[in-house]
Amino acid sequence: MNSDQAIDWLYQANRYFKASEFLYDAQNDEDFLYPYLTLLSFSIECSLKCIAHRTVKNTNGKHNSVNLFNNLPIEIQKNIDEEYKIYSGGKNIIDDFELIKNYFVASRYEIVGMIADKKSETLFSGTCFSLSEFLIEYISNSEDYINQYIQDSIQS
């Protein structure tokens, strides 16, 4: 559990999220949709790796948001999902992760046909944005909860 690496991952997540905001208005232009999705997907991945570095030793999951989330401790997953339901008006975070689980790879390789339906990509860009924004806020607002989880894990 390396908090220095966790901080680095959070900085990266925030940088990619902020960079995506420059492309937000242009996302309806096909030339900018995939760079926009790539930045948001990388922000999501970095946020999940930040939480993983704080709570577990293993950050396996590569670029798949579902696998990264499932590698987190169950108690942390439940807390994130509860907070996401409040943030999103009742949506389950795992359902949204399923929608975008391979976007980081797929959005970079659109030219080789990994993305079959461009309309769905446009629709789910809002999901990517929401997940990215939520995870950065969650990490920033849940430091006490995560620290308590770590303390409890050490004591047991």
C-alpha positions as CSV (number, residue, x, y, z in Angstrom):
1,M,0.0,0.0,0.0
2,N,2.0,2.9,-1.3
3,S,0.4,6.3,-0.7
4,D,3.1,8.1,-2.8
5,Q,2.2,6.1,-5.8
6,A,-1.5,6.7,-5.1
7,I,-0.9,10.4,-5.1
8,D,0.9,10.2,-8.4
9,W,-2.0,8.2,-9.9
10,L,-4.5,10.8,-8.6
11,Y,-2.5,13.6,-10.2
12,Q,-2.4,11.7,-13.4
13,A,-6.2,11.1,-13.2
14,N,-6.8,14.8,-12.7
15,R,-4.5,15.9,-15.5
16,Y,-6.2,13.6,-18.0
17,F,-9.7,14.8,-16.8
18,K,-8.7,18.4,-17.2
19,A,-7.2,17.8,-20.6
20,S,-10.5,16.1,-21.7
21,E,-12.3,19.3,-20.8
22,F,-10.6,21.1,-23.7
23,L,-12.2,18.6,-26.0
24,Y,-15.6,18.5,-24.4
25,D,-17.2,21.0,-26.8
26,A,-15.6,19.2,-29.8
27,Q,-16.7,15.7,-28.8
28,N,-19.5,15.7,-31.3
29,D,-16.9,16.1,-34.0
30,E,-15.8,12.6,-35.0
31,D,-12.2,13.8,-35.2
32,F,-12.2,14.6,-31.4
33,L,-14.6,11.9,-30.0
34,Y,-11.9,9.2,-29.6
35,P,-9.2,11.4,-28.1
36,Y,-11.9,12.7,-25.7
37,L,-12.8,9.1,-24.7
38,T,-9.2,8.1,-24.4
39,L,-8.4,10.9,-22.0
40,L,-11.5,10.2,-19.9
41,S,-10.8,6.5,-19.9
42,F,-7.3,7.0,-18.8
43,S,-8.5,9.3,-16.0
44,I,-10.8,6.5,-14.8
45,E,-8.0,4.0,-14.9
46,C,-5.6,6.2,-13.0
47,S,-8.3,6.9,-10.3
48,L,-9.0,3.2,-9.8
49,K,-5.2,2.6,-9.6
50,C,-5.0,5.4,-7.0
51,I,-7.6,3.7,-4.8
52,A,-5.9,0.3,-5.4
53,H,-2.5,1.6,-4.3
54,R,-4.1,2.9,-1.1
55,T,-6.1,-0.3,-0.3
56,V,-4.4,-3.4,-1.9
57,K,-1.0,-4.5,-3.0
58,N,-2.2,-5.7,-6.4
59,T,-3.2,-3.3,-9.2
60,N,-3.9,-5.9,-11.8
61,G,-6.6,-5.2,-14.3
62,K,-4.5,-3.5,-16.9
63,H,-6.9,-1.1,-18.8
64,N,-10.2,-2.8,-18.0
65,S,-12.3,-0.7,-15.6
66,V,-14.4,-3.7,-14.4
67,N,-11.3,-5.7,-13.6
68,L,-9.6,-2.8,-11.8
69,F,-12.8,-2.1,-9.8
70,N,-13.2,-5.8,-8.9
71,N,-9.6,-6.0,-7.6
72,L,-10.5,-3.4,-4.9
73,P,-11.6,-4.7,-1.5
74,I,-15.3,-5.5,-1.3
75,E,-15.9,-2.9,1.4
76,I,-14.4,-0.2,-0.7
77,Q,-16.3,-1.3,-3.8
78,K,-19.6,-1.1,-1.8
79,N,-18.7,2.4,-0.5
80,I,-17.8,3.6,-4.0
81,D,-21.1,2.1,-5.4
82,E,-23.2,3.7,-2.6
83,E,-21.6,7.1,-3.3
84,Y,-22.0,6.7,-7.0
85,K,-25.7,6.0,-6.6
86,I,-26.0,9.4,-4.8
87,Y,-23.9,11.2,-7.4
88,S,-25.6,9.6,-10.5
89,G,-29.2,9.4,-9.3
90,G,-29.3,5.7,-8.5
91,K,-27.1,4.1,-11.2
92,N,-24.9,1.2,-10.3
93,I,-21.2,1.9,-10.9
94,I,-20.4,-1.6,-12.1
95,D,-23.1,-1.2,-14.8
96,D,-21.4,2.0,-16.0
97,F,-17.9,0.3,-15.8
98,E,-19.3,-2.5,-18.0
99,L,-20.4,0.0,-20.6
100,I,-16.9,1.5,-20.9
101,K,-14.6,-1.3,-19.7
102,N,-12.5,-1.4,-22.8
103,Y,-12.7,2.2,-24.0
104,F,-9.1,3.0,-23.2
105,V,-7.9,0.5,-25.7
106,A,-10.8,0.7,-28.2
107,S,-10.7,4.5,-28.4
108,R,-7.0,4.5,-29.3
109,Y,-7.5,1.8,-32.0
110,E,-10.7,3.0,-33.7
111,I,-8.8,2.9,-37.0
112,V,-8.6,-0.9,-36.9
113,G,-12.3,-1.4,-36.3
114,M,-12.4,-2.1,-32.5
115,I,-15.3,0.3,-32.2
116,A,-18.3,-1.1,-34.0
117,D,-21.0,1.5,-33.2
118,K,-20.0,5.1,-33.2
119,K,-23.4,6.2,-32.0
120,S,-23.1,4.2,-28.8
121,E,-19.6,5.7,-28.3
122,T,-21.1,9.2,-28.4
123,L,-23.9,8.2,-26.0
124,F,-21.5,6.7,-23.6
125,S,-19.1,9.6,-23.6
126,G,-21.3,11.1,-20.9
127,T,-20.8,7.9,-18.8
128,C,-17.0,8.3,-19.2
129,F,-17.2,11.9,-18.1
130,S,-19.4,11.1,-15.1
131,L,-17.2,8.2,-13.9
132,S,-14.0,10.3,-14.3
133,E,-15.4,13.3,-12.5
134,F,-17.0,11.1,-9.7
135,L,-13.9,9.0,-9.0
136,I,-11.6,12.1,-8.6
137,E,-14.2,13.7,-6.3
138,Y,-14.6,10.4,-4.4
139,I,-10.9,10.1,-3.8
140,S,-10.7,13.7,-2.7
141,N,-13.7,13.4,-0.3
142,S,-13.1,9.9,1.0
143,E,-9.6,10.1,2.4
144,D,-10.8,9.7,6.0
145,Y,-12.9,6.6,5.0
146,I,-10.0,5.0,3.1
147,N,-7.5,5.8,5.9
148,Q,-9.9,4.2,8.4
149,Y,-10.3,1.1,6.1
150,I,-6.5,0.8,6.0
151,Q,-6.2,1.1,9.8
152,D,-8.9,-1.5,10.3
153,S,-7.1,-3.8,7.9
154,I,-3.8,-3.5,9.7
155,Q,-5.4,-4.2,13.1
156,S,-7.3,-7.3,11.9
